[in-house]
Amino acid sequence: MKSSIRTINARRVIVCVMTLVCSAWVCMALAQEGSRKVIKRVEAQYPAILKQRGIGGVVKLKVFILANGKVKDTEVLGGNAILAGEAQKAVQQWAFAPAAADSTMEVSIVFDPHAAAE
């Protein structure tokens, strides 16, 4: 009887520990995917011919950010291929607030052919 109670208690402890470890892992993963403050933003160059022809849209990028805030890489998630290239060139020059670890975040770059020139 005592043996079976010890086995049940040991299993409960193992389950509790595994739950805590998994919860911590999920929290860390969510923290790494969180939003980081942009401290240097470079505007994307809008190709003149596309703007004149009224071609615009939204480019979605996944940005891979190093702990020191520099952009390591970008991945196009959607949008016009030509505009995506311009968006990537700009975002590659951005700088983010430093963090404890590398992270990723998604950004959207809007190319509006009807917006006033800056």
C-alpha positions in Angstrom: 0.0 0.0 0.0 2.8 2.4 1.0 4.6 1.5 -2.2 1.7 2.4 -4.4 1.1 5.7 -2.6 4.8 6.6 -3.1 4.5 5.7 -6.8 1.4 7.9 -7.2 3.1 10.8 -5.4 6.2 10.4 -7.5 4.2 10.5 -10.7 2.4 13.7 -9.5 5.7 15.4 -8.8 7.0 14.4 -12.2 3.8 15.7 -13.9 4.0 19.0 -11.9 7.7 19.5 -12.8 7.1 18.7 -16.5 4.2 21.1 -16.5 6.3 23.9 -15.0 9.1 23.3 -17.5 6.8 23.3 -20.5 5.0 26.5 -19.2 8.4 28.2 -18.9 9.4 27.2 -22.3 6.2 28.5 -23.9 6.5 31.8 -22.0 10.1 32.2 -23.3 9.0 31.5 -26.8 6.2 34.0 -26.7 8.6 36.6 -25.2 11.0 36.2 -28.1 8.2 36.7 -30.6 7.1 39.9 -28.9 7.2 43.4 -30.2 10.5 45.3 -29.9 10.7 49.1 -30.1 12.1 50.5 -33.3 14.7 53.0 -32.5 15.8 53.7 -36.1 13.4 53.5 -39.0 14.4 53.9 -42.6 11.6 54.6 -45.1 11.3 52.3 -48.1 12.0 53.8 -51.5 8.8 53.8 -53.6 9.8 53.0 -57.2 8.6 56.1 -59.2 7.2 54.1 -62.1 5.0 52.0 -59.8 3.8 55.1 -57.9 3.0 56.9 -61.2 1.0 53.9 -62.4 -0.9 53.6 -59.1 0.6 50.3 -58.2 0.8 50.0 -54.4 0.0 47.6 -51.6 1.2 46.2 -48.3 4.3 44.1 -47.9 4.5 41.8 -44.9 7.9 40.9 -43.6 9.2 38.6 -40.8 12.2 40.4 -39.3 14.9 38.4 -37.5 16.4 40.7 -34.8 19.7 40.1 -32.9 19.8 40.7 -29.2 21.8 43.9 -29.8 18.9 45.3 -31.9 20.4 44.9 -35.4 18.4 43.2 -38.1 19.9 39.8 -39.0 17.6 39.0 -41.8 14.1 39.5 -43.3 11.6 37.1 -44.9 8.8 38.2 -47.3 5.5 36.9 -46.1 3.4 38.6 -48.8 3.1 41.5 -51.2 4.3 42.7 -54.6 7.7 41.3 -55.4 9.2 44.6 -56.5 7.8 46.4 -53.5 9.0 43.6 -51.2 12.5 44.1 -52.3 12.4 47.8 -51.5 10.8 47.0 -48.1 13.5 44.5 -47.3 16.2 47.0 -48.2 14.7 49.6 -45.8 13.9 47.3 -42.9 17.5 45.8 -43.1 18.7 49.2 -42.0 16.3 49.5 -39.0 17.6 49.3 -35.4 15.6 47.9 -32.5 15.9 48.3 -28.8 18.3 45.8 -27.3 16.8 42.7 -25.6 18.0 39.7 -23.7 17.8 37.3 -26.7 17.3 37.3 -30.4 13.7 37.6 -31.6 11.4 37.8 -34.6 8.5 40.1 -35.4 6.2 40.8 -38.3 6.0 44.2 -39.8 3.9 45.7 -42.6 5.2 48.3 -45.0 2.5 50.3 -46.9 3.1 51.6 -50.3 0.3 54.1 -51.1 0.4 55.6 -54.6 -2.0 58.3 -53.5 0.0 59.5 -50.4 1.7 62.8 -50.6 5.4 62.8 -51.3 7.6 63.4 -48.3 
